[in-house]
Amino acid sequence: MTSFNDSVIEYKKQLGKGNIQIAYRGLMDYMLELRNFFKNKYPEFSVPGTLYQGYMDMTYFALFPDDLKNKKLKIAVVFLHNEIKFDIWLSGINKQIQLST
């Protein structure tokens, strides 16, 4: 297992190459554009202004269609960094709702 110190040294090396910053910035910009697309294309959805950027594991934003919102549910559009793929999750609107189902 790699030590935290070794991981930080590797992190610094990778950041020094500049590709991680370019890719991460591009992904965050794309997620914001996708969020804005849903907000503009589907005004009947409540689309909060927040984008959860995560810890380079996942990034997501939520959509609240009225019929799901009334059931205390939301849709999360999730980008999984390790897999470089998108997922769509159905979730409770908060931890309390998630734990009660």
Secondary structure, 3 states (H helix, E strand, C coil): CCCHHHHHHHHHHHHHHCHHHHHHHHHHHHHHHHHHHHHHHCCCEECCCCCECCCCCEEEEEEEEHHHHCCCEEEEEEEECCCCEEEEEEEECCHHHHHHC
